[in-house]
Amino acid sequence: MSAILQLPEVLRGSPRWALERQLDAHVLRLDAEESLIKFTKQAWHVIEPGVEFRSNWHLDVVAEHLQAVTDGDIKDLLINIPPGCMKSILVSVMWPAWEWARDPSHRYLGASYGEDLALRDSMKCRDIITSEWYQANWPNVEIKKGEDQKIKYALTGGGWRMATSVGGRATGEHPSRKIVDDPHSALQAQSDAERQRALDWFDGTLSTRGVSRGAATVVVMQRLHEKDVAGHILEDLGGYTHLCLPMRYEKNKYTHIEDPRKKVGELLWPELFPEETVLILQKRLGEYGAAGQLQQQPSPPGGGILKSEHLQMWPADRPLPQFQFILQSYDTAFTAKTSNDPTACSVWGIFEWKLRQQVMLLDSWTAHMAYPALRTKVVEEWAARYGGDPKDMKNAARRADLLLIEEKGSGISLIQDLRESGVGVRTYNPGKMDKIARAHQFAPLLEIDCVWVPESKKTPGEFISWAKPLIAQLEKFPNAEHDDLVDTTTQSFLYFRDSGMLELPYVKAIDDPIEIDYATQRKSRENPYAA
């Protein structure tokens, strides 16, 4: 009855069918205003036309926490959640549109590691508030003429929204809401310099915005490093309510909410991410990456990025396989002083074993040499032959197909000299990736158990002696005294991966739509912060 009493006066005396239709629309509008998750379900068709909304309990929980920010029960909120679980849609798209329906004076500053991502979510939010459905319910939320730009648009009610990047423009703006959605990319987070740049922006720029308006901050992200923005908040800043939703349930480890999952290992959203999909994701990300991005528990540097337990031992009494491609990989240093870093070389052969592409370590060494001696050594090594089975005429020992050298100061002159000598040399440029970032890229390839090292003939059950220094560096990285052999290894495997010689198991991209047909669950959950 209360809903009928609130109907506009013009509807009184209308035909019953018109009254019922208007009443239904009125009740839906009140439901949407009252509940962010109900608003999201009603608005879904605007940004995902023809796609059914897929309910799950964690969406209700995230929505409840955002509502608690709206109600003032939470001041600053940190959400850690795996990618592909609708974090951006709820936090960066739906929540601002929902708050504007209640109060069009709110001002939003939205940031991501890339401005294009912040713009994407800002435009989706704009699509909702300008939609026929939204305007029919909240016509007072209107974009101000002359202030409808891609980066920033303003409302007639005093609110606005601005999109920026981490490290980008934020000065001069005074928001009432600051949304930081993925402040690092997975690659950037493994670079000390890129990660520190994000932290400096978060502390030095974002923290000063909106102070006069008592701005609330919502950070939503997957964990990528112990010292990412989330780690900085938890370890150094404090004061944030922390909602942590791992892909697999781990008892008594994560967050203050009552997780409905009770069985260790139970999945967060099995309808969207079933067991087989999660297993492949784990392989693609590697143990270190999966711990952070899926379980929200990143290991510290040195905590097992490269695990030698994944190295396979090729029996000494088994003939070497027939290699399809052989690569010599160098990390060069022009010095004869043993106190400095040495030149390092590792040699890798691609072969097929049990219908899978595999890689075998064929040689590795380090040496301190001045440039003339190094050039002579590299030319001699280029003529070396590897592998081969004397009992198999089709499997003859062969020379390397390619020599790979990192394109840095000490390697550039050697590259030029080798090319003039007819050596098949190719440069490797890691771009902005530092050593640790490259190790993270290599780790998933190592963990699919496709890397082989020959067994020692003298000490059966152990790896061949010349391979042990490389294995030791892998185990101690990045805390070993030297990491030159690790550098030669990572650049080799990134070359194999990028050239298509070695592939990880395929999994559908986690942001790709997955067709699922199941009834929308409607749950009623209390806000745990409604004091």
Secondary structure as the mmCIF struct_conf table of DSSP 4:
data_model
#
loop_
_struct_conf.conf_type_id
_struct_conf.id
_struct_conf.beg_label_comp_id
_struct_conf.beg_label_asym_id
_struct_conf.beg_label_seq_id
_struct_conf.end_label_comp_id
_struct_conf.end_label_asym_id
_struct_conf.end_label_seq_id
HELX_RH_AL_P HELX_RH_AL_P1 SER A 2 LEU A 5
TURN_TY1_P TURN_TY1_P1 GLN A 6 GLN A 6
BEND BEND1 LEU A 7 LEU A 7
HELX_RH_3T_P HELX_RH_3T_P1 GLU A 9 LEU A 11
TURN_TY1_P TURN_TY1_P2 ARG A 12 GLY A 13
HELX_RH_AL_P HELX_RH_AL_P2 ARG A 16 GLU A 34
HELX_RH_AL_P HELX_RH_AL_P3 LEU A 36 ILE A 47
BEND BEND2 GLU A 48 GLU A 48
TURN_TY1_P TURN_TY1_P3 PRO A 49 GLY A 50
HELX_RH_AL_P HELX_RH_AL_P4 TRP A 57 THR A 70
TURN_TY1_P TURN_TY1_P4 ASP A 71 GLY A 72
BEND BEND3 ASP A 73 ASP A 73
BEND BEND4 LYS A 75 LYS A 75
STRN STRN1 ASP A 76 ASN A 80
TURN_TY1_P TURN_TY1_P5 PRO A 83 GLY A 84
BEND BEND5 CYS A 85 MET A 86
HELX_RH_AL_P HELX_RH_AL_P5 LYS A 87 SER A 88
HELX_RH_PI_P HELX_RH_PI_P1 ILE A 89 MET A 94
HELX_RH_AL_P HELX_RH_AL_P6 TRP A 95 ARG A 102
TURN_TY1_P TURN_TY1_P6 PRO A 104 SER A 105
STRN STRN2 ARG A 107 SER A 112
BEND BEND6 TYR A 113 GLY A 114
HELX_RH_AL_P HELX_RH_AL_P7 GLU A 115 ILE A 129
TURN_TY1_P TURN_TY1_P7 THR A 130 THR A 130
BEND BEND7 SER A 131 SER A 131
HELX_RH_AL_P HELX_RH_AL_P8 GLU A 132 ASN A 137
TURN_TY1_P TURN_TY1_P8 PRO A 139 ASN A 140
STRN STRN3 ILE A 143 ASP A 148
BEND BEND8 LYS A 150 ILE A 151
STRN STRN4 LYS A 152 LEU A 155
TURN_TY1_P TURN_TY1_P9 THR A 156 GLY A 157
BEND BEND9 GLY A 158 GLY A 158
STRN STRN5 TRP A 160 SER A 165
TURN_TY1_P TURN_TY1_P10 VAL A 166 GLY A 167
BEND BEND10 GLY A 168 GLY A 168
TURN_TY1_P TURN_TY1_P11 THR A 171 GLY A 172
BEND BEND11 SER A 176 SER A 176
STRN STRN6 ARG A 177 ASP A 181
BEND BEND12 PRO A 183 HIS A 184
TURN_TY1_P TURN_TY1_P12 ALA A 186 LEU A 187
HELX_RH_3T_P HELX_RH_3T_P2 GLN A 188 GLN A 190
HELX_RH_AL_P HELX_RH_AL_P9 ASP A 192 GLY A 204
TURN_TY1_P TURN_TY1_P13 THR A 205 THR A 205
HELX_RH_3T_P HELX_RH_3T_P3 LEU A 206 THR A 208
TURN_TY1_P TURN_TY1_P14 ARG A 209 GLY A 210
HELX_RH_3T_P HELX_RH_3T_P4 VAL A 211 ARG A 213
TURN_TY1_P TURN_TY1_P15 GLY A 214 GLY A 214
STRN STRN7 ALA A 216 MET A 221
TURN_TY1_P TURN_TY1_P16 GLU A 226 LYS A 227
BEND BEND13 ASP A 228 ASP A 228
HELX_RH_AL_P HELX_RH_AL_P10 VAL A 229 HIS A 232
HELX_RH_PI_P HELX_RH_PI_P2 ILE A 233 LEU A 237
STRN STRN8 THR A 241 CYS A 244
BEND BEND14 MET A 247 MET A 247
STRN STRN9 ARG A 248 ARG A 248
TURN_TY1_P TURN_TY1_P17 LYS A 251 ASN A 252
BEND BEND15 LYS A 253 TYR A 254
BEND BEND16 HIS A 256 ILE A 257
BEND BEND17 PRO A 260 PRO A 260
BEND BEND18 LYS A 263 LYS A 263
TURN_TY1_P TURN_TY1_P18 VAL A 264 GLY A 265
STRN STRN10 LEU A 267 LEU A 267
BEND BEND19 LEU A 268 LEU A 268
TURN_TY1_P TURN_TY1_P19 PRO A 270 LEU A 272
BEND BEND20 PHE A 273 PHE A 273
HELX_RH_AL_P HELX_RH_AL_P11 GLU A 275 GLN A 293
TURN_TY1_P TURN_TY1_P20 LEU A 294 GLN A 295
BEND BEND21 GLN A 296 GLN A 296
HELX_LH_PP_P HELX_LH_PP_P1 PRO A 298 PRO A 300
TURN_TY1_P TURN_TY1_P21 PRO A 301 GLY A 302
BEND BEND22 GLY A 303 LEU A 306
HELX_RH_3T_P HELX_RH_3T_P5 SER A 308 HIS A 310
HELX_LH_PP_P HELX_LH_PP_P2 LEU A 311 LEU A 311
STRN STRN11 GLN A 312 TRP A 314
HELX_LH_PP_P HELX_LH_PP_P3 PRO A 315 PRO A 315
TURN_TY1_P TURN_TY1_P22 ALA A 316 ASP A 317
BEND BEND23 ARG A 318 ARG A 318
HELX_LH_PP_P HELX_LH_PP_P4 PRO A 319 PHE A 323
BEND BEND24 GLN A 324 GLN A 324
STRN STRN12 PHE A 325 ASP A 331
STRN STRN13 THR A 335 THR A 335
TURN_TY1_P TURN_TY1_P23 THR A 338 SER A 339
BEND BEND25 ASN A 340 ASN A 340
HELX_LH_PP_P HELX_LH_PP_P5 ASP A 341 PRO A 342
STRN STRN14 THR A 343 TRP A 353
TURN_TY1_P TURN_TY1_P24 LYS A 354 LEU A 355
STRN STRN15 ARG A 356 ALA A 367
STRN STRN16 MET A 369 MET A 369
HELX_RH_AL_P HELX_RH_AL_P12 TYR A 371 TRP A 382
TURN_TY1_P TURN_TY1_P25 ALA A 383 ALA A 383
STRN STRN17 ARG A 385 TYR A 386
TURN_TY1_P TURN_TY1_P26 PRO A 390 LYS A 391
TURN_TY1_P TURN_TY1_P27 MET A 393 LYS A 394
BEND BEND26 ASN A 395 ASN A 395
STRN STRN18 ARG A 398 ARG A 399
BEND BEND27 ASP A 401 ASP A 401
STRN STRN19 LEU A 402 GLU A 406
BEND BEND28 LYS A 408 LYS A 408
HELX_RH_AL_P HELX_RH_AL_P13 GLY A 409 GLU A 420
TURN_TY1_P TURN_TY1_P28 SER A 421 GLY A 422
STRN STRN20 VAL A 425 TYR A 428
TURN_TY1_P TURN_TY1_P29 GLY A 431 LYS A 432
HELX_RH_AL_P HELX_RH_AL_P14 LYS A 435 LEU A 446
TURN_TY1_P TURN_TY1_P30 GLU A 447 ASP A 449
STRN STRN21 VAL A 451 PRO A 454
STRN STRN22 GLU A 455 GLU A 455
HELX_LH_PP_P HELX_LH_PP_P6 SER A 456 SER A 456
BEND BEND29 LYS A 457 THR A 459
TURN_TY1_P TURN_TY1_P31 PRO A 460 GLY A 461
BEND BEND30 GLU A 462 GLU A 462
STRN STRN23 PHE A 463 PHE A 463
HELX_RH_3T_P HELX_RH_3T_P6 SER A 465 ALA A 467
HELX_RH_AL_P HELX_RH_AL_P15 LYS A 468 LYS A 476
TURN_TY1_P TURN_TY1_P32 PHE A 477 PRO A 478
BEND BEND31 ASN A 479 GLU A 481
HELX_RH_AL_P HELX_RH_AL_P16 ASP A 484 ASP A 498
TURN_TY1_P TURN_TY1_P33 SER A 499 GLY A 500
BEND BEND32 MET A 501 LEU A 502
HELX_LH_PP_P HELX_LH_PP_P7 LEU A 504 TYR A 506
TURN_TY1_P TURN_TY1_P34 ILE A 510 ASP A 511
BEND BEND33 ASP A 512 ASP A 512
HELX_LH_PP_P HELX_LH_PP_P8 ALA A 519 GLN A 521
TURN_TY1_P TURN_TY1_P35 PRO A 528 TYR A 529
#
